[in-house]
Amino acid sequence: MSQPQAAREVWRGLACTRICLPNGDSVRVSDFGAQVLSWQARGQERMFLSERAVLDGSAAMRGGVPVCFPQFNQRGPLSKHGLARRTVWHYEGADAQADAITARWLWEAPEPLHADFPHGLRAQLAVTTSPDQLRIELSATNTGSAAWAFTGALHTYLAVQGADIATLQGLDGTAFWDAAKNFAPAVQIDAVALGEEIDRVYARTAQPLELRDAAGTLRISQDAAWSETVVWNPGPALCTTLPDMQGADWMRMLCVEAAAINQPVALHPGQSWQAAQTLQVVG
């Protein structure tokens, strides 16, 4: 293979696109939810996807990069994390540029989208793969006749190797609120480590974060339009209660999410917004 390629496939019953680079890196994205399910770089799987993930379209898929939109968690009238991750998106195709390739998915909802969200919108997800790097960009346009606001996130499940030594660097001194501890405000001291339930919303930092584990170092950055960073791991106790995870899965993953939560993003008719999260293997 001399140039990046994107091919359609059916994987475990899901309509997907498989993206491959000449150096062996690859990405798999499902039309259901426009959800990245796999990213392999330098011979390692960098995404966590639960072996118990529901893949029949009846529920959200546990792992990869779910698109939480136009509502984060239960911050509004819609079902948890909005509608986009439980909807089939339209695959628009892929364009190669030198050693990179960008594939795009479209979700267009006429007005009204939902009884509890009576608005029209168009969302697009662009997945750009280049050697050692994955860039995911979400864009949204108000196609309706009235202004509306949204919250959302790229709910990225990163694979972890060596939970006992894994740390997330770059948040030291950053303020956050802790959903695992009654939403108490706090300030991060040192690196984030695995071992207990973590459910924190941090103010976005200007510098990239780094996930360091036995597989090396993964650099994580996000555009300024994402105002927060969510870090989530269920820990050993909660993990055993989740039907679509195995008891030890908390040792194999860490969610580091680019998010817009505390201040909803307002869009007037015809107005658009876009923001990306970039993952890069650096060590």
C-alpha positions as CSV (number, residue, x, y, z in Angstrom):
1,M,0.0,0.0,0.0
2,S,1.6,3.3,-1.2
3,Q,-1.0,5.7,0.1
4,P,-3.7,6.0,2.8
5,Q,-6.9,4.1,2.1
6,A,-10.4,4.0,3.4
7,A,-12.6,0.9,2.7
8,R,-16.2,0.1,3.8
9,E,-16.7,-3.1,5.8
10,V,-19.2,-4.8,8.1
11,W,-17.5,-5.5,11.4
12,R,-19.4,-7.6,14.0
13,G,-22.7,-6.5,12.3
14,L,-21.8,-2.8,12.2
15,A,-21.4,-0.8,9.0
16,C,-17.9,0.7,9.4
17,T,-15.1,2.4,7.5
18,R,-11.6,0.9,7.9
19,I,-8.8,3.5,7.4
20,C,-5.3,2.2,6.8
21,L,-2.0,4.0,6.4
22,P,1.1,2.7,4.6
23,N,3.0,2.5,7.9
24,G,0.5,0.0,9.4
25,D,-1.6,2.4,11.5
26,S,-5.3,1.9,11.2
27,V,-8.7,3.3,12.4
28,R,-12.1,1.8,12.4
29,V,-15.2,4.0,12.6
30,S,-18.8,2.9,12.9
31,D,-21.7,4.6,11.1
32,F,-23.7,4.1,14.3
33,G,-22.9,7.1,16.3
34,A,-20.0,8.0,13.9
35,Q,-18.0,6.3,16.7
36,V,-14.3,5.6,16.5
37,L,-14.0,2.0,17.7
38,S,-10.3,1.3,17.2
39,W,-7.0,3.1,16.6
40,Q,-3.9,1.2,16.2
41,A,-0.6,3.0,16.1
42,R,3.0,1.7,16.3
43,G,1.5,-1.8,16.5
44,Q,-0.5,-1.0,19.7
45,E,-4.3,-0.7,20.1
46,R,-4.8,2.8,21.6
47,M,-8.6,2.7,22.2
48,F,-10.4,0.7,24.8
49,L,-13.5,-1.2,23.6
50,S,-15.3,-3.4,26.1
51,E,-15.7,-7.0,25.2
52,R,-19.2,-6.6,26.6
53,A,-20.1,-3.6,24.5
54,V,-23.5,-3.7,23.0
55,L,-23.1,-3.6,19.2
56,D,-26.6,-4.2,17.9
57,G,-27.8,-0.6,17.9
58,S,-30.0,-1.0,20.9
59,A,-27.7,0.9,23.3
60,A,-24.7,3.2,23.3
61,M,-21.4,1.3,22.7
62,R,-19.0,1.2,25.6
63,G,-15.6,2.3,24.3
64,G,-13.9,4.0,21.4
65,V,-15.0,7.7,21.0
66,P,-18.7,8.1,21.6
67,V,-20.0,11.5,20.4
68,C,-22.0,13.1,23.3
69,F,-24.2,15.7,21.6
70,P,-26.3,17.8,21.8
71,Q,-26.3,17.1,25.6
72,F,-23.6,16.0,28.0
73,N,-24.7,13.4,30.6
74,Q,-28.1,14.3,32.1
75,R,-27.7,18.1,31.8
76,G,-31.0,18.6,29.9
77,P,-34.2,16.9,28.9
78,L,-32.7,14.3,26.5
79,S,-31.5,10.8,27.3
80,K,-28.0,10.6,28.8
81,H,-25.3,12.1,26.6
82,G,-27.8,13.1,23.9
83,L,-29.0,11.5,20.7
84,A,-26.0,11.5,18.4
85,R,-24.3,8.4,19.8
86,R,-27.4,6.3,19.3
87,T,-28.1,7.4,15.7
88,V,-26.8,6.2,12.4
89,W,-24.7,8.9,10.7
90,H,-24.2,9.2,6.9
91,Y,-20.7,8.3,5.7
92,E,-19.7,11.0,3.2
93,G,-16.4,9.6,2.0
94,A,-12.7,10.1,2.6
95,D,-9.9,12.3,1.1
96,A,-6.2,11.5,1.2
97,Q,-3.6,14.2,1.6
98,A,0.0,13.1,1.4
99,D,0.5,10.7,4.3
100,A,-2.9,11.6,6.0
101,I,-6.5,10.8,5.2
102,T,-9.7,12.4,6.5
103,A,-13.0,10.6,6.6
104,R,-16.3,12.4,7.3
105,W,-19.7,11.5,8.7
106,L,-22.9,13.6,8.6
107,W,-25.9,13.7,11.0
108,E,-28.6,16.0,9.7
109,A,-31.7,16.4,11.8
110,P,-34.7,18.4,10.5
111,E,-36.6,20.7,12.7
112,P,-37.9,19.5,15.2
113,L,-35.1,17.1,16.2
114,H,-36.9,15.8,19.3
115,A,-40.0,16.7,21.3
116,D,-37.7,17.9,24.1
117,F,-35.2,19.6,21.6
118,P,-37.4,21.2,19.0
119,H,-34.6,22.5,16.8
120,G,-33.0,21.7,13.5
121,L,-29.3,20.9,13.3
122,R,-26.5,19.5,11.2
123,A,-23.4,17.8,12.7
124,Q,-20.3,16.5,11.0
125,L,-17.5,14.4,12.4
126,A,-14.2,14.5,10.6
127,V,-11.6,11.8,11.5
128,T,-8.1,12.5,10.3
129,T,-5.5,9.8,10.5
130,S,-1.8,10.4,10.0
131,P,1.3,8.4,11.2
132,D,1.1,8.2,15.0
133,Q,-1.7,10.7,15.2
134,L,-5.5,10.8,15.3
135,R,-7.5,14.0,15.0
136,I,-11.3,14.0,15.6
137,E,-13.3,17.2,14.9
138,L,-16.9,17.7,15.7
139,S,-18.8,20.6,14.0
140,A,-22.4,21.7,14.5
141,T,-24.6,24.1,12.6
142,N,-28.0,25.5,13.6
143,T,-30.3,24.8,10.6
144,G,-33.4,25.7,12.4
145,S,-35.3,29.0,12.9
146,A,-34.5,29.7,16.5
147,A,-31.4,29.9,18.6
148,W,-30.5,26.9,20.8
149,A,-27.6,25.8,23.0
150,F,-25.8,22.5,23.5
151,T,-23.3,20.7,25.7
152,G,-21.3,17.8,24.6
153,A,-18.0,15.9,24.5
154,L,-15.8,13.5,22.6
155,H,-16.0,10.7,25.2
156,T,-12.6,9.2,24.4
157,Y,-11.8,5.8,26.0
158,L,-8.0,5.4,25.9
159,A,-6.5,1.9,26.4
160,V,-4.2,1.6,29.4
161,Q,-1.4,-0.9,29.8
162,G,0.1,-1.3,33.3
163,A,-2.6,0.3,35.5
164,D,-0.2,0.3,38.5
165,I,2.1,2.7,36.7
166,A,-0.3,4.6,34.4
167,T,-0.6,8.3,35.0
168,L,-2.2,11.3,33.3
169,Q,0.2,14.2,33.4
170,G,-0.5,17.9,32.8
171,L,-3.4,18.7,35.2
172,D,-1.4,19.5,38.3
173,G,-2.8,22.7,39.8
174,T,-5.9,22.7,37.7
175,A,-9.3,23.3,39.3
176,F,-12.0,20.6,38.9
177,W,-15.3,19.5,40.3
178,D,-15.7,15.9,41.4
179,A,-18.9,14.0,40.5
180,A,-17.7,11.0,42.4
181,K,-17.5,13.0,45.6
182,N,-20.8,15.0,45.5
183,F,-19.5,17.5,43.0
184,A,-17.0,18.9,45.5
185,P,-14.7,21.5,44.0
186,A,-11.0,20.7,44.3
187,V,-7.6,21.3,42.7
188,Q,-5.5,18.6,41.2
189,I,-2.3,17.7,43.0
190,D,0.4,15.9,41.0
191,A,-0.7,13.4,38.3
192,V,-4.0,11.5,38.0
193,A,-3.5,7.8,38.8
194,L,-5.8,4.8,38.6
195,G,-7.1,3.0,41.7
196,E,-10.4,4.7,42.7
197,E,-13.5,6.0,41.0
198,I,-12.6,9.1,39.0
199,D,-15.3,11.4,37.6
200,R,-13.9,14.9,37.3
201,V,-14.5,17.9,35.1
202,Y,-11.4,20.0,34.8
203,A,-11.0,23.5,33.3
204,R,-9.2,23.1,30.0
205,T,-5.5,23.6,30.2
206,A,-3.5,25.4,27.5
207,Q,-0.8,22.7,27.4
208,P,-1.4,19.1,26.1
209,L,-1.9,16.2,28.6
210,E,0.1,13.0,28.5
211,L,-1.1,9.5,29.3
212,R,2.0,7.6,30.4
213,D,1.8,3.8,30.8
214,A,3.7,0.6,29.9
215,A,2.9,1.2,26.2
216,G,4.7,4.6,26.2
217,T,3.4,8.2,26.0
218,L,0.2,9.4,24.4
219,R,-0.2,13.2,24.0
220,I,-3.7,14.6,24.2
221,S,-4.7,18.1,23.1
222,Q,-7.9,19.9,22.4
223,D,-9.0,23.1,20.7
224,A,-9.9,26.1,22.9
225,A,-13.6,25.8,21.9
226,W,-13.7,22.8,24.2
227,S,-13.9,24.6,27.6
228,E,-13.4,21.5,29.8
229,T,-11.6,18.2,30.1
230,V,-13.4,15.2,31.6
231,V,-11.4,12.4,33.2
232,W,-13.4,9.3,34.0
233,N,-12.5,5.8,35.3
234,P,-15.1,3.7,37.2
235,G,-12.6,2.2,39.7
236,P,-12.9,-1.4,41.0
237,A,-16.2,-1.0,42.9
238,L,-18.4,0.7,40.2
239,C,-16.9,-1.3,37.4
240,T,-18.4,-4.6,38.8
241,T,-21.9,-3.0,38.6
242,L,-21.7,-2.0,34.9
243,P,-23.2,-4.7,32.7
244,D,-21.3,-3.8,29.6
245,M,-17.9,-3.9,31.4
246,Q,-15.9,-6.7,33.0
247,G,-14.8,-6.4,36.6
248,A,-11.1,-5.7,35.8
249,D,-11.8,-3.3,32.8
250,W,-11.1,-0.3,35.0
251,M,-7.5,-1.3,34.9
252,R,-7.5,-1.2,31.1
253,M,-9.0,2.2,30.3
254,L,-9.1,5.9,31.1
255,C,-11.5,8.4,29.5
256,V,-10.0,11.7,28.7
257,E,-12.7,13.7,27.1
258,A,-12.7,17.1,25.2
259,A,-15.9,18.7,26.5
260,A,-18.1,21.8,26.6
261,I,-20.2,21.5,29.7
262,N,-20.2,24.4,32.2
263,Q,-21.1,27.1,29.7
264,P,-23.5,25.7,27.0
265,V,-22.6,26.7,23.4
266,A,-25.2,29.0,21.9
267,L,-25.9,28.9,18.2
268,H,-28.2,31.3,16.3
269,P,-29.9,30.3,13.1
270,G,-27.2,29.6,10.5
271,Q,-24.3,29.8,13.0
272,S,-21.7,27.1,13.2
273,W,-19.2,25.8,15.8
274,Q,-16.3,23.3,15.5
275,A,-13.6,21.9,17.8
276,A,-11.2,18.9,17.7
277,Q,-9.3,16.6,20.0
278,T,-5.9,15.3,18.8
279,L,-4.1,12.2,20.0
280,Q,-0.5,11.6,19.2
281,V,1.9,8.8,20.1
282,V,5.1,10.5,21.2
283,G,7.0,7.8,23.1
